[in-house]
Amino acid sequence: MKKIILLLLLLTFGIKTASADCSMNGMTFYPEQKEISLNSMFYIQSYSFSQKTINSFKERTIYLESENGELIKLNLQEILKGQMSLTQAIFRPSKELKPNTTYFLKYSDQTENEGREMMQYNREKKCIGKQRTKKLLKI
């Protein structure tokens, strides 16, 4: 009996708890490569609490801004809802992109949190003015 109690105590206090670095929200931007074709489609994928951002794209303007300030609206093609709290928005540029141009993804009425999500994904931490943006591509 003493051995069983000792074994139970060792198992109870001797086991380390595991923790995960999982997040309750997040955004992923595609295409991920730096150079893309002139007629690429763009995907913004979110999970969990970031899904409300994707759903808000029905009423908001999403656009690309070039380094010289030209704006190209991205037309929402479709919003796809998947399993495991995953949602995707698919966009197509309203006009053909220009070669040898760097574009940045922006949202109308962008919140600070949305800017932070794009900034975390942007490994070069590129900023334009006061708004943080995700450096998307060079064509």
FIKOL-887834 format. One record per residue: x, y, z of N, C-alpha, C in turn; residue in one letter. Coordinates in Angstrom, 1 decimal. Layout:
<nodes>
NODE      nX      nY      nZ     caX     caY     caZ      cX      cY      cZ  residu
NODE       X       Y       Z       X       Y       Z       X       Y       Z       A
...
</nodes>
This chain:
<nodes>
NODE      nX      nY      nZ     caX     caY     caZ      cX      cY      cZ  residu
NODE     0.8    -1.2     0.0     0.0     0.0     0.0     0.9     1.3     0.0       M
NODE     1.9     1.2     0.8     2.8     2.4     0.9     3.5     2.6    -0.5       K
NODE     3.8     1.5    -1.2     4.4     1.6    -2.5     3.5     2.3    -3.5       K
NODE     2.2     2.0    -3.4     1.2     2.5    -4.3     1.1     4.0    -4.1       I
NODE     1.0     4.4    -2.8     0.8     5.8    -2.4     2.1     6.6    -2.9       I
NODE     3.2     6.0    -2.6     4.5     6.7    -3.0     4.5     6.8    -4.6       L
NODE     4.1     5.8    -5.3     4.1     5.9    -6.7     3.1     6.9    -7.2       L
NODE     2.0     7.0    -6.6     1.0     8.0    -7.0     1.5     9.4    -6.7       L
NODE     2.2     9.6    -5.5     2.7    10.9    -5.2     3.8    11.3    -6.2       L
NODE     4.7    10.3    -6.6     5.7    10.6    -7.5     5.1    11.0    -8.9       L
NODE     4.1    10.3    -9.3     3.5    10.6   -10.6     2.8    11.9   -10.5       L
NODE     2.2    12.2    -9.4     1.4    13.5    -9.3     2.4    14.7    -9.3       T
NODE     3.4    14.7    -8.5     4.3    15.8    -8.4     5.6    15.7    -9.3       F
NODE     5.8    14.6    -9.8     7.0    14.4   -10.6     6.9    14.7   -12.1       G
NODE     5.6    14.8   -12.6     5.4    15.0   -14.0     5.4    16.5   -14.3       I
NODE     6.2    16.9   -15.2     6.2    18.3   -15.6     5.0    18.6   -16.6       K
NODE     4.5    19.8   -16.4     3.4    20.1   -17.3     4.0    20.7   -18.6       T
NODE     3.3    20.4   -19.7     3.7    20.8   -21.0     2.9    22.1   -21.3       A
NODE     3.6    23.0   -22.0     2.9    24.2   -22.5     3.2    24.4   -24.0       S
NODE     2.3    25.1   -24.6     2.5    25.3   -26.1     2.5    26.8   -26.3       A
NODE     3.2    27.2   -27.4     3.2    28.6   -27.8     2.1    28.8   -28.9       D
NODE     0.9    28.3   -28.6    -0.1    28.5   -29.6    -0.8    29.9   -29.4       C
NODE    -1.3    30.4   -30.4    -1.9    31.7   -30.4    -3.4    31.5   -30.6       S
NODE    -4.2    32.5   -30.1    -5.6    32.4   -30.2    -6.1    33.1   -31.5       M
NODE    -5.2    33.7   -32.3    -5.5    34.4   -33.5    -4.3    34.4   -34.4       N
NODE    -4.5    34.8   -35.6    -3.3    35.0   -36.5    -3.8    35.2   -38.0       G
NODE    -2.9    35.8   -38.7    -3.1    36.1   -40.1    -1.9    35.6   -40.9       M
NODE    -2.2    35.0   -42.1    -1.2    34.6   -43.0    -1.5    35.2   -44.3       T
NODE    -0.4    35.7   -45.0    -0.6    36.4   -46.3     0.1    35.6   -47.4       F
NODE    -0.7    35.4   -48.5    -0.1    34.7   -49.7    -0.3    35.6   -50.9       Y
NODE     0.6    35.6   -51.9     1.7    34.7   -52.0     2.8    35.2   -51.0       P
NODE     3.6    34.2   -50.6     4.7    34.4   -49.7     6.0    34.9   -50.4       E
NODE     6.2    34.4   -51.6     7.4    34.8   -52.3     7.5    36.3   -52.6       Q
NODE     8.7    36.8   -52.8     8.9    38.2   -53.0     8.5    38.6   -54.4       K
NODE     8.7    37.8   -55.4     8.4    38.1   -56.8     7.3    37.3   -57.3       E
NODE     6.3    37.9   -57.9     5.1    37.2   -58.4     4.8    37.7   -59.8       I
NODE     3.8    37.0   -60.4     3.4    37.4   -61.7     2.5    38.7   -61.7       S
NODE     2.3    39.3   -62.8     1.6    40.5   -62.9     0.1    40.4   -62.6       L
NODE    -0.5    39.2   -62.7    -1.9    39.0   -62.5    -2.2    38.0   -61.3       N
NODE    -1.3    38.0   -60.3    -1.5    37.1   -59.2    -2.8    37.4   -58.4       S
NODE    -3.2    36.3   -57.8    -4.3    36.4   -56.8    -3.7    36.5   -55.4       M
NODE    -4.4    37.1   -54.5    -3.9    37.3   -53.1    -4.8    36.6   -52.1       F
NODE    -4.3    35.9   -51.2    -5.0    35.2   -50.2    -4.6    35.7   -48.8       Y
NODE    -5.6    36.0   -48.0    -5.4    36.4   -46.6    -6.1    35.3   -45.8       I
NODE    -5.4    34.6   -45.0    -5.9    33.5   -44.2    -5.9    33.9   -42.7       Q
NODE    -6.9    33.6   -42.0    -7.0    33.9   -40.6    -7.5    32.7   -39.8       S
NODE    -7.2    32.7   -38.5    -7.8    31.6   -37.7    -8.2    32.2   -36.4       Y
NODE    -9.2    31.5   -35.8    -9.7    31.9   -34.5   -10.2    33.3   -34.4       S
NODE    -9.7    34.1   -33.5   -10.3    35.4   -33.3   -10.0    36.4   -34.4       F
NODE    -9.1    36.1   -35.3    -8.8    37.0   -36.5    -9.8    36.8   -37.6       S
NODE   -10.7    35.9   -37.4   -11.8    35.7   -38.5   -12.7    36.9   -38.7       Q
NODE   -12.9    37.7   -37.6   -13.7    38.8   -37.8   -13.1    39.8   -38.7       K
NODE   -11.8    39.9   -38.8   -11.1    40.7   -39.8   -11.4    40.3   -41.2       T
NODE   -11.3    39.0   -41.5   -11.7    38.5   -42.8   -13.1    38.8   -43.1       I
NODE   -14.0    38.6   -42.2   -15.4    38.8   -42.4   -15.7    40.3   -42.7       N
NODE   -14.9    41.2   -42.2   -15.1    42.6   -42.4   -14.7    43.1   -43.7       S
NODE   -14.0    42.3   -44.5   -13.5    42.6   -45.8   -14.7    42.8   -46.8       F
NODE   -15.8    42.3   -46.5   -17.0    42.5   -47.3   -17.4    44.0   -47.4       K
NODE   -17.1    44.7   -46.3   -17.5    46.2   -46.2   -16.2    47.1   -46.3       E
NODE   -15.0    46.6   -46.4   -13.8    47.4   -46.3   -13.1    47.3   -47.7       R
NODE   -12.2    48.3   -47.9   -11.4    48.3   -49.1   -10.0    47.7   -48.8       T
NODE    -9.6    46.8   -49.5    -8.2    46.2   -49.4    -7.5    46.6   -50.7       I
NODE    -6.3    47.1   -50.5    -5.6    47.6   -51.7    -4.1    47.4   -51.5       Y
NODE    -3.4    47.5   -52.6    -1.9    47.5   -52.7    -1.5    49.0   -52.9       L
NODE    -0.5    49.4   -52.2     0.1    50.7   -52.4     1.5    50.5   -52.9       E
NODE     1.9    51.2   -54.0     3.2    51.1   -54.5     4.1    52.1   -53.7       S
NODE     5.4    52.0   -53.9     6.3    52.9   -53.2     6.1    54.3   -53.6       E
NODE     5.6    54.6   -54.8     5.4    55.9   -55.2     4.0    56.4   -54.9       N
NODE     3.2    55.6   -54.2     1.9    56.0   -53.7     0.7    55.6   -54.6       G
NODE     0.9    54.9   -55.7    -0.2    54.5   -56.5    -1.0    53.4   -55.7       E
NODE    -2.3    53.5   -55.8    -3.2    52.6   -55.1    -3.9    51.7   -56.1       L
NODE    -3.9    50.4   -55.8    -4.6    49.4   -56.7    -5.5    48.6   -55.8       I
NODE    -6.8    48.8   -56.0    -7.8    48.1   -55.2    -7.8    46.6   -55.5       K
NODE    -7.9    45.8   -54.4    -8.0    44.4   -54.6    -9.5    44.0   -54.4       L
NODE   -10.1    43.4   -55.5   -11.5    43.0   -55.5   -11.6    41.6   -54.7       N
NODE   -12.5    41.6   -53.8   -12.8    40.4   -53.1   -13.5    39.4   -54.0       L
NODE   -12.9    38.3   -54.2   -13.5    37.2   -55.0   -14.4    36.3   -54.2       Q
NODE   -13.9    35.9   -53.1   -14.6    34.9   -52.3   -14.1    34.8   -50.9       E
NODE   -14.9    34.5   -49.9   -14.5    34.2   -48.5   -14.8    32.7   -48.3       I
NODE   -13.8    32.0   -47.9   -14.0    30.5   -47.7   -13.8    30.2   -46.2       L
NODE   -14.8    29.5   -45.6   -14.7    29.1   -44.2   -14.4    27.6   -44.2       K
NODE   -13.4    27.3   -43.4   -12.9    25.9   -43.3   -13.1    25.4   -41.9       G
NODE   -12.5    24.2   -41.7   -12.6    23.6   -40.4   -11.5    24.2   -39.5       Q
NODE   -11.6    23.9   -38.3   -10.6    24.3   -37.3   -10.5    25.8   -37.2       M
NODE   -11.6    26.5   -37.3   -11.6    28.0   -37.2   -10.7    28.7   -38.2       S
NODE   -10.7    28.2   -39.4    -9.8    28.8   -40.5   -10.7    29.4   -41.5       L
NODE   -10.3    30.7   -41.9   -11.1    31.4   -43.0   -10.1    32.0   -43.9       T
NODE   -10.4    32.0   -45.2    -9.6    32.7   -46.2   -10.4    33.7   -47.0       Q
NODE    -9.7    34.8   -47.4   -10.3    35.7   -48.3    -9.4    35.7   -49.6       A
NODE   -10.1    35.7   -50.7    -9.3    35.6   -52.0    -9.6    36.9   -52.7       I
NODE    -8.5    37.5   -53.2    -8.6    38.8   -53.9    -7.9    38.8   -55.2       F
NODE    -8.3    39.6   -56.1    -7.7    39.8   -57.4    -7.6    41.3   -57.6       R
NODE    -6.4    41.8   -58.1    -6.2    43.2   -58.4    -7.2    43.7   -59.4       P
NODE    -7.6    45.0   -59.2    -8.6    45.6   -60.1    -7.9    45.9   -61.5       S
NODE    -6.6    46.0   -61.5    -5.9    46.3   -62.8    -4.6    45.6   -62.7       K
NODE    -3.9    45.4   -63.8    -2.7    44.7   -63.9    -1.6    45.4   -63.1       E
NODE    -0.8    44.7   -62.4     0.3    45.3   -61.6     1.5    45.6   -62.5       L
NODE     2.3    46.6   -62.1     3.4    47.0   -62.9     4.7    46.2   -62.6       K
NODE     5.4    46.0   -63.7     6.7    45.2   -63.4     7.7    46.1   -62.7       P
NODE     8.6    45.5   -61.9     9.7    46.1   -61.2     9.1    47.1   -60.2       N
NODE     8.0    46.8   -59.5     7.4    47.7   -58.6     7.2    46.9   -57.3       T
NODE     7.5    47.6   -56.2     7.2    47.0   -54.8     5.9    47.5   -54.3       T
NODE     5.0    46.6   -53.9     3.7    46.9   -53.4     3.6    46.6   -51.9       Y
NODE     2.7    47.3   -51.2     2.4    47.0   -49.8     0.9    46.8   -49.6       F
NODE     0.6    45.8   -48.8    -0.8    45.5   -48.6    -1.3    46.4   -47.5       L
NODE    -2.5    47.0   -47.7    -3.2    47.9   -46.7    -4.7    47.6   -46.7       K
NODE    -5.3    47.9   -45.6    -6.7    47.9   -45.4    -7.3    49.3   -45.2       Y
NODE    -8.5    49.6   -45.6    -9.1    50.8   -45.1    -9.5    50.6   -43.7       S
NODE    -9.5    51.7   -42.9    -9.9    51.6   -41.5    -9.1    50.5   -40.7       D
NODE    -7.8    50.5   -41.0    -7.0    49.5   -40.4    -6.8    49.7   -38.9       Q
NODE    -7.0    48.7   -38.1    -6.8    48.9   -36.7    -5.4    48.7   -36.3       T
NODE    -5.0    49.1   -35.1    -3.6    48.9   -34.7    -3.3    47.4   -34.6       E
NODE    -4.2    46.6   -34.1    -3.9    45.2   -34.1    -3.7    44.6   -35.4       N
NODE    -4.5    45.0   -36.4    -4.3    44.5   -37.8    -3.0    44.9   -38.3       E
NODE    -2.6    46.1   -38.1    -1.3    46.6   -38.5    -0.1    45.8   -37.8       G
NODE    -0.4    45.4   -36.6     0.6    44.6   -35.9     0.7    43.2   -36.4       R
NODE    -0.4    42.6   -36.8    -0.4    41.3   -37.4     0.4    41.3   -38.8       E
NODE     0.2    42.4   -39.6     0.9    42.5   -40.8     2.4    42.7   -40.6       M
NODE     2.7    43.5   -39.5     4.0    43.8   -39.2     4.8    42.6   -38.8       M
NODE     4.2    41.7   -38.0     4.8    40.5   -37.5     5.2    39.6   -38.7       Q
NODE     4.3    39.6   -39.7     4.6    38.7   -40.8     5.7    39.3   -41.7       Y
NODE     5.8    40.6   -41.7     6.8    41.3   -42.5     8.2    41.2   -41.9       N
NODE     9.0    40.4   -42.4    10.3    40.2   -41.8    11.2    41.4   -42.0       R
NODE    11.0    42.2   -43.0    11.8    43.4   -43.2    11.3    44.6   -42.4       E
NODE    10.2    44.5   -41.8     9.6    45.6   -41.0     9.6    46.9   -41.7       K
NODE     9.0    46.9   -42.9     8.9    48.1   -43.7     7.7    48.9   -43.3       K
NODE     7.9    50.2   -43.2     6.9    51.1   -42.8     6.7    52.2   -43.9       C
NODE     5.5    52.7   -44.0     5.2    53.8   -44.9     4.4    54.8   -44.0       I
NODE     5.0    56.0   -43.8     4.3    57.0   -43.0     4.0    56.5   -41.6       G
NODE     2.8    56.7   -41.1     2.4    56.3   -39.8     1.9    54.9   -39.7       K
NODE     1.4    54.4   -40.9     0.8    53.1   -40.9     1.8    52.0   -41.2       Q
NODE     1.8    50.9   -40.4     2.6    49.8   -40.7     2.0    49.0   -41.8       R
NODE     2.9    48.4   -42.6     2.3    47.7   -43.8     3.2    46.4   -43.9       T
NODE     2.6    45.5   -44.7     3.3    44.2   -45.0     3.9    44.4   -46.4       K
NODE     5.2    44.3   -46.5     5.8    44.3   -47.8     5.5    43.0   -48.5       K
NODE     4.7    43.2   -49.6     4.2    42.0   -50.2     5.1    41.5   -51.3       L
NODE     5.5    42.3   -52.3     6.1    41.7   -53.4     6.9    42.7   -54.2       L
NODE     7.7    42.2   -55.0     8.4    43.1   -56.1     8.1    42.3   -57.4       K
NODE     7.5    43.0   -58.3     7.2    42.4   -59.6     8.2    42.7   -60.6       I
</nodes>
